[in-house]
Amino acid sequence: MPNTIREETEISVNLSPDHLLVVTDNSGTRKMSLVDRQYTIGRESDNTVYLNSDFVSRYHAILRRVHHRDRLDTYRIIDGSASGKPSKNGIVLNAIEKVSSHDLQDGDIVTFAPEVHILYLAPKLM
């Protein structure tokens, strides 16, 4: 019986103490640590998470840290701009349902447009 080794890629496993986003858009795939309280997501270059796609709204969503007393902080994704204007195409969670707001769980994939999504990786407790 052959010895099967399952390899985990740097992109699919979070071994850091930070929350991570793996961003995929027309520019490729990149990873970023989440340390700030809030991020804006969209195709305008002044967003903290820039998405390179004409199908993404200029200010598509907000990512906001949620503090919990009894467990690690989490992040919530909210559709639309900081002024409350919803994005044109919305956000889809895990390729199943369109959501206006969602508390992200480890492994959640949020889709903004064809071929444009983020993978959320929560820190692992050691």
Summary of the structure (lengths in Angstrom):
residues: 126
radius of gyration: 15.2
end to end distance: 33.0
largest distance: 59.6
contacts: 337
relative contact order: 0.22
helix: 0%
strand: 42%
